[in-house]
């Protein structure tokens, strides 16, 4: 089974790495946060949302994997504190 989760892009690199990828910082409303890289065709701007695909085993209900389609070098940062979540989502309201 597949499900999804929305993440807000709250920071993006101005230049690319040696592979031509831009790095983005992503956060969900529950504070789950990642860094992820994408090429110029898949990169998003600050204030945009990115959808994470979550694969769940039908038999056990356990998560088998998560990914952002079109992204590479994704790294989980953990959960942000409540005050950081509020600050990041204030940016969404301003954009």
C-alpha positions, 0 to 999 in steps of 0.5 A, a space after each residue: 500500500 502507498 500513502 503520502 505526506 506533504 512537506 514544506 520547502 523552507 530553505 534551498 541552496 543557491 548553487 548546486 553541488 558537484 552533481 548539479 543538484 540543489 539541496 532543500 530543507 523540508 518539514 512536515 506539519 508534525 515536525 518531521 524534517 529532511 534534507 534532499 537534493 534535486 536537479 533543476 527539473 525537480 527542484 522546488 522553491 522556498 514555500 513550495 510543497 513536496 510530497 513524500 511517498 510512503 510504502 507500507 507492507 499490507 501484511 504487517 502495516 510496517 513502513 517499508 520505505 519513504 522517498 521523495 520522487 525525483 530527489 536524491 541524497 535524502 537524509 532524515 533530520 528527525 523531529 523539530 521542536 514545536 517553536 521551530 515548526 511554528 517559525 517555519 510555517 510562518 514563512 509559508 504564510 508570508 510567501 
